[in-house]
């Protein structure tokens, strides 16, 4: 897939105010400062579509971006150690939970994790929550340019060993780097394949 157009549509904290059409949605979420905004900008070939910041917790709303006028990329607030108040964190948790439970247009979530670090409890707990609620997701390992290939392999094996203790199979995953564009084609082609399957299964365009 080649992204030709990427347009900001709306930001809000209420699922009821998300776009009302039936276009498929793919939600990106992860711990604060995991490189989510940089990844989104890399995928869409834009420098400032998603706002990047050195301060964790910059994204604080549900952000919808219309891609190729065919599907939505949804940028969700980070979780974890964001420098925001406890009340703000509760607000994030409430509308993020509502989004995943109520948004029928959601096709899949992408959970971003920094491949440089050992598996974090908050990431594992969130994946478990998605699994328990039957929400399809893939893992996106970010910042792969910071490690050598063997280290990348070792970190993924660590994740596999932990998750396979309770999961029947390891989730689909991608290795990415916003710096050198690693994983861009694989990720976009994955979304494109799903969209094509949706068209085939419904015998109509997602635009309808």
Buried (B, 14 or more C-beta within 10 A) or exposed (E): BEBEEBEEEBEEBEBEEBBEEEBBBBBBBBBBBBBBBBBBBBBBEEEEBBEBEEEBBBBBBBBBBBBBEBBBBBBBBBBBEBEBEEEBBEBBEEBBEBBBEEBEBBBBBBBBBBBBEEBBEEBBEBBEEBBEEEBEBBBBBBBBBEBEEEEBEEBBEEBBEBBEEEEEEBBEBBBBBBEEEBBBEEBBEBBBEBBEEBBEEEEEEBEE
